[in-house]
Amino acid sequence: ERYTMSDEATPPIIRIRNLEKNFGSLKVLQGIDLDIPAKQVVSIIGPSGSGKSTLLRLLMTLERPDGGHVEIDGEPFFTMPDGKGGEIPANNAHISRIRRKIGMVFQHFNLFPHMTVLQNVIEAPRSVMKLSKEEAVKLAKDYLEDVGLSDKLDVYPARLSGGQKQRVAIARALALQPKIMLFDEITSALDPELVGGILDLLKRIADTTDTTMLIVTHEMRFARESSDRILFFDKGVILEDGHPDKIFTAPDHARTNEFLRDVL
């Protein structure tokens, strides 16, 4: 186990206080408090519409919070120091600098259809990390080998299976060498027989890197066997937060029991 609940020595890599997000009159996140230590693998489970994906989208800056405070790696994310001891809304330069520490893989692979597998993966290292083409190609080939796609470098996404596209998307996110990886239901659009391979890949990334991982998933067996910690979301709040064995065998809330009974 790479982490225990009592590890207070290291500051969390993600610190969230009273995070709120509304869509119109719908309160999607209702004052979330959350600390996630570096290197921890956290599975986020819960019914549709409970706020799980919204949390990831906020961390990826695809949405902006309506209230609360987020720190990434010790720095405020949506605010920045004003030089007088206070804080002001962050400018784009501050937000994009912090966001470079975060990679995300979506349910629908979002690959560039007009680019080959290799081109898809070198794009961000070249534009964001300013690597030379040679450096980016070497890096991309390493990550594509890690995800088992060395033989597909020159293939276009249209010729790949869903599972292969998802592997390319994972390699593309990893190539930016983020400290934090967000995975949003990345197996839900896949044929059932491809799911296991992608989950094995996530497990391997967790075991072989220092990446902090937040995984929104409905794969309960994976969540139980491969996470250090489970968060159960319901109606915009974190109802349970604990070790997988505890959540799956003796949750604190009847609502969690009911959800697990339905999905298992």
Beta strands, then each sheet from edge to edge (+ up, - down):
strand 1: 14-23
strand 2: 26-36
strand 3: 41-45
strand 4: 67-72
strand 5: 75-76
strand 6: 79-81
strand 7: 87-89
strand 8: 102-105
strand 9: 180-184
strand 10: 212-216
strand 11: 229-234
strand 12: 237-242
sheet 1: 2+ 1- 4+ 5-
sheet 2: 8+ 9+ 10+ 3+ 11+ 12-
sheet 3: 6+ 7-
end
